[in-house]
Amino acid sequence: MRTLPGPPGNLVYPLLGLARAHFFRAEYAKARQLLEEAYAHSRKTGGDRHPNTASAAMQLALVRAYTGESSAEELARETVPVLRTIHPPGHMEVARGLTTFGRILIMAGKASAALAVLDDAYAIDRKLYPKNNWRPAEAQLFRGAALARLGRQQEAEAALESALREMRAVLPEDHPRVQEAKRIHERCKQAAASCTLP
């Protein structure tokens, strides 16, 4: 096990950051390896109800979804209530977890359930960030994807365009989040059948 000086979280943060970089490059196997390590380390040092553990669990669940593992939804579903109890209502990490869970539900073919979760995530994010910010834009992006999967194309296009516009207002065009938003916008504005996330 690798170590860094300072409290246990000092090791988890760089592991999560590295995993995120691999995720955005579609290097899911590498991302998963780092996230499994971060998750195990967080559980060992902070327990199952530590914020680091919940964060690692949600990111790991997302990567598992992208590699087609059935355990992804279960891990995310188990982690959401933990996030709600270890953080105050309306906390950024709750919204972040809900956005991830919604994304996983879309990938599992559960767009209706995903939309309800993403509506909640977007409401929290928008209250926290009333001006342009990538966090509510991300929740809105996946709301658009869920709406497209449900055949609500007009609403989907409005949400997708709003999300991409907000992403571009705060991040450079070559940022991975903007590039992801562009891909999802392009796929989902065509038709529900082409609205896939991976």
C-alpha positions, 0 to 999 in steps of 0.5 A, spaced: 500 500 500 502 506 498 503 512 503 503 519 503 505 523 510 499 526 513 492 524 515 489 518 511 486 522 506 492 525 503 493 518 499 486 518 497 485 525 494 491 524 489 488 517 487 481 520 486 484 525 481 489 520 477 483 516 476 478 521 474 484 523 469 484 516 466 476 516 466 476 522 461 481 518 457 476 512 457 482 508 460 477 505 465 481 499 467 486 504 469 481 508 473 478 502 476 484 500 479 486 506 482 479 507 485 479 500 488 485 502 491 482 509 494 476 505 496 479 500 500 484 505 503 478 509 505 474 504 508 480 501 512 482 508 515 476 512 515 470 506 515 464 505 511 461 512 513 467 517 511 466 522 506 472 519 502 469 512 502 463 515 499 466 519 494 471 513 492 465 509 492 461 513 487 466 514 482 468 506 483 460 505 481 461 510 475 467 506 472 464 499 474 458 502 470 462 504 464 465 497 464 458 493 464 459 491 471 452 489 474 455 491 481 455 498 479 448 500 480 448 497 487 454 500 490 451 507 488 444 505 491 448 503 497 452 510 497 447 515 496 443 514 503 450 515 506 452 521 503 445 524 505 447 522 512 454 524 513 453 531 509 447 536 511 441 537 506 443 541 500 450 539 500 455 539 494 457 532 495 450 530 495 448 533 489 455 530 486 453 523 488 446 524 485 448 526 479 453 520 478 447 515 480 443 518 475 448 517 470 449 510 472 441 509 472 441 512 465 446 507 463 442 501 466 436 503 462 432 506 467 431 513 465 425 515 468 428 513 475 434 517 473 430 523 471 427 523 478 434 523 481 437 528 476 432 533 478 434 533 485 441 533 483 440 539 479 435 543 484 441 542 489 446 545 484 442 550 482 441 553 489 448 552 491 451 555 484 445 560 481 450 563 476 454 559 471 458 553 474 460 546 471 456 542 477 449 544 475 451 544 468 453 537 468 446 535 472 442 538 467 446 535 461 444 528 464 437 530 465 437 532 458 440 525 456 434 522 461 429 526 457 431 524 450 431 516 452 424 517 455 422 520 448 421 527 450 425 530 445 423 538 445 425 538 453 431 534 452 434 538 447 433 545 451 436 541 457 442 539 453 443 546 449 443 549 456 448 545 459 453 545 454 452 553 453 453 553 461 459 548 461 462 553 455 461 559 459 466 557 465 470 551 462 475 552 456 473 548 449 478 543 450 476 541 457 474 534 458 467 536 461 466 540 455 468 535 450 463 530 454 458 535 454 458 536 446 459 528 445 452 527 449 449 533 446 450 531 439 448 523 440 442 525 444 439 531 440 438 526 434 434 520 437 433 517 443 436 510 440 442 514 439 443 517 446 448 513 449 453 515 455 459 511 454 
